[in-house]
Amino acid sequence: MPLTLDIFNDDAFGVASLTAAINNPPEGQYVPTLLDSLFEEEGITTTSVMIERDGDALALVPASERGAPGDVTVGSKRDMIPFSTLHLATTGAIKADEVQGVRAFGSESQTQTVQNLVTQRLLKMRQRLEATLRYHRFGAVTGKIYDADGSRVLLDLHQRFGITAQSVAMALGTETTDLQQKIRDAKRKSEDVIGDSGVITGWLGICGRGFYDAFVGHATVKQAYDRWNDGQFLRDDLRKGFTFGEVTWKEFYGKVGSISFIGENDAYLIPVGVSELFITRYAPADYMETVNTIGLPLYAKQELMRMNKGVALEAQSNPLNLCTKPRAVIKLTK
């Protein structure tokens, strides 16, 4: 039986099936990154998230049904800050010629054959959305989330919260700089912001290339490691991470196209282990089938193209990536 575009009327190509497919890539195709591990993910039924601010203390406000009592906010100094999720969508197509006469080797059905073709296309679309998500997550760490062009600011967390970023100049160009003290100074700034809202279980320093080279080349760091494991530190490339001052330091080289995630001579000291310090919230897709449902990380849908020349595919994500205590992340300069 000839394979035609009518096959896309099968339930296997409905919103539910395609969304399940794009959220569950083939085994081995998804590897969480360093940034992914920092963020706590959750779906929401709305397109915005409310953050409660009390000075430096910021807290999530749970969503409630319309007409139901809201979360109680005590004191006149607190205010509520709304944040809208971002709509990220990418499109693709499967032309009629691509399914004309296509049949996989063996006993696969026509539906399975076309499903494999669609899955391959969705995987590429997923990769684009994931790269954008990580770009936004790094923006949440640094305090500014940029659009894909790297110039338009989508969200300035410090501006929205009405606060200023904290930083420490590390003076890496001065041989006599006490780096341990500099690190303690940065930690204390962060600890003052976290306060009793969580327990810091560790520290992460993500570095631009220039900062990293200056840091590992500083006399203090070299002296601390010159006898470690018979000088292994001085022989090996440890950009994947090493510990100094009870901070795990890593060179971070994330990039989307020509846009770098981090400044060449910058680094960021991040407290690890604090609940809901970094969050990702997913709103539902703007499809009739998904409104008022709990948001998923990714959605996919298809529809016939004009004149039945193929099938148009759309993949989308509607995330909001936030650092709920932006001043807890300390910018380090070379």
N, C-alpha and C positions, 0 to 999 in steps of 0.2 A: 504493500500500500504506500503510495507516495507520501512523503513527509511535507506537511503544509503548515502555514502559520496558525491554523486552527488548533494546533497542539497547545498553544499558549492559553487556551481557554481551560485547560486542565487545572485542577486544584493545586497541582505541584508548582504552578507559577503564580499563585495568588499572593497577596501581601504577607499572609502568615507564613507561608512556606519560604518565600524569598527572604523574608526578614530572619527566619530561623537559620537559613543557609548562610547569610552574610555575618550573622553573629557567632557562627560555629565554623570557622575555617578548617580546612583539612589538617589532620594531625601534623605537627611540626612546622606549621605555617605561621604560628603566632608565638612570639617570645617576648614576655614583658620586659620593659626596660627599667633602668634606674629611676626615671621619672614616674613610670607607672606605679612603682612600689610605694611611692610617697602618698599617693592619692587614694582616698576612700570613695568608692563609687556607690551610687544609689539612683534609682529611678524616681521621678516625681510625676504627678498627674497634671501639673500646671506648667506654664512657660516662664515662671519666675521663682526666685528664692528670696526670702526675707532674712536679713541678717540684723541681729540686735546689737547695738553698740552702747557701751558704757565706758567712756574714756578709751583706754586701749583694749578693754575686754570686749570681744566680739563673740556672739553665740548664734547658732542656727536657731531659727524659729520653725517648729513643725508645721506642716501644711494641715489645714482642717477643711472639712466640708463646708460649702457655702451655707450660711445660716447657723452653723455650729459655733459654740463659744471659742474664742481665740485663746492663744497662750497668754497667760498673765504676765504683764511687764510692770515691775515695781519701780517707783522712783521717777522723779521728773527729769533727771539728767540723761535718761536713756532715750534713744531714738531708733527707728526702724529704717533700714536701708534696703530698697528693692534692687535686685539684680536680675536682669533678663537673660535667659539662655540664648545662645547663639545658634543660628540656623546655618548649617554647613551642608551643601548638596553638590553632588557631582553626577553627571549624566553620561550615558553611553548608549550604544545601539547594537542590535543584532540584525543585520540586513537579511532580506529574504534569501539572497544567494548563499548565505552562510548555512542555512538549514536545508536548502534544496538538495535532496538526494543524499544527505548526510546520514550515515549509519555506522556505528562503532563496530569494530571487529568482535565476533562472538555472538552471544545470545542476548545482548542488551536490547531492551525495548526502545522504541523511538523516543518515548518520554525520557528515559534515562539518558539517552544520547544527548538530547537537547538540554537536559538538566546539567550535564557535565559542561556543556558549552556556556551556559548561563553562569554556573558556579565559577568558572575561570574568569569570566568578565567581572563578576561581582568581587572576586578576590582582588583584582587590580584596583577597583573602586574603593574597596575597604582599605587597601594600603595607603591610598591618597588621604582618606579621611583620618586614618590613624596617625599619619605624619603630621597632619594639621592639628590633631588633638594634642600631640606631644609638644608641638610648637606653642600652643596655647597654655599647656601645663607649665612649660618653662616660664612663660610670661606671668603666670600666677605666682611662681616662685620669686621672680624679680620685681613684680609689682605692676608691670605693664604688659597687657596682651595686645599684640599687633595683628593686623590683617595679613593676608598672604603676601602682600607687596612689601611688607616689612617697614612701612612708613606710617600707615594710618593706624592710630591707636583705637582699638575697640573698647578697651577698658583700662583705666588707670586706677588701680586699687587704692593707692595712697590719696589720690584726689577724692575719690568717692567716700572714703572713710574720714577725710579731713585730717590726715596725719602726714608726717614727714618720714621718709625712709631713714634708717640708721646705717651708718657705715663706720669702718675703721681703716685708716691708712696704715698699711703694714710696713712701709719703709724698707722694702726688700733690697733697695739699692744701697743701703747702709750696712756695712759688714757687722757693726756692733749692735744692731737692733736686737732687742730681746724678744724673739718671736713667741716664746712661751707666754710672756706677759701680754703681748698683743692678742694672742688667742684667748687668754683669760678675759681680757677686756671685752672682746667681742662676745664671748659666751655670757658674760654677766649682763650685757645689754639685752641679749635674747632672753635670758632667765628672768629678768625683771618684767618682761612683757608676758611671758608664759605664766609667771606667778604660781598660784595653786590650782590653775585650771587643767593641769596635766603633769605627767611625769616624763621628763626627758630621759630616754634610755641610751642615747648615743648622739653623735654629731657627724655631719657630712659636710665636707668642703668641696664644692664643684668649681673647677678652675678653667679659665680660658688658657690658651696655649702659652701666651707670654707670661701670665701670672705663674703658671705651673713651673715653667722653666726657671724663672727667677726664684721661686720658692724652694725647689729641690736643689738649686745651685747655691743657696745661701749657706754661709759658713755654719750657722747654728744647726741646720738640718744635716749637713754633711758630717759634722762632728758627732751628732747623735747616732749616726748610722755607720760610721766608718769601720767599726769593729763588729757590726751586726752580721752574723753568719759569714765570717771571713770576708767582709767587704762586698757581699752580694748586692747591697743597695746601690753601690757605686758602679757595679758592673751591669746590672739588669735595667730593663725599661719597665718601670713600675707605674706607668700612667693609669693602669686599671685600678690602682689604689694602694695606699700605704698609710700607716697610722703615725701621726705626730701630734703631741699635745692632746691625746685622746680624741682626735678628730681623724676620720678617714678622708684622705685627700685624693681626689680623682680629677684627671684631665677630662673635660667635657667637650666633645666636638660635634654636638648635634647641629644639623644643618638641614634646611629645606631649600632646595635649589641653591641660590647664591647667598641666602640669608642665614647668618650664623645665629645660634641660640644665645651665645654669651659673648661679651666683649673680650677682645684679645687679652687685655691686661686686668681683667676683673675676676673676682671669685665671689661665691656666696656661701656663708656659713649657715647651715640648716639644722635645727633641732629635730631629732628623730624620735618617734614613739608617742608623740602627743596626739591624742584622739581628736579627729576632725580639724586638725590644723590645715591640712590640704584636702579639699573635697572636689569631687566631680559629681554633678547632678545632671541627669538626662531627662529632658522633656519628651513627650510623645511627638511623633511625626505629624505633619499637617495634612494627614489623610483622613477622610471620613471614617475609615475603618479603625483608626487609632486614637482619635481625640478622646480625652478624659480617661485614657488607660494609663497604667504606670509606664513611664518612659523606658526604652531600651537603648543600649549604646548605639545601635545601628538599625536602619530600616532600609528596605528595598521594595520597589514596585515596578511593574511594567505595564505598558499599554501599546496598542497597535499604532504604527505610524500612519500618516496620511497616505491614502491610496494603497494601503496594505503593503508598503515597501519594506516592512520589517517591524521590529519591536523596539520601542524606546525604553531604556532602563534608567531608573534613578536610584541612587543610594544617598542616604542622608543621615546626619547625626545632629542632635540638638543639645549640645553640652553647655554646662557652665562650670568652668574651672576656677576655683578660688583658693586663696590663702586667707583664712579667717582671722589671722593675726599677722598682718604684713610686716609689722615692726619687729617680729621675732626672727625674721630672716635678715641677716646682717651682710651688707655688701662690703667686700674687702677689695681695696685697691692696691696696686703694686707700689 
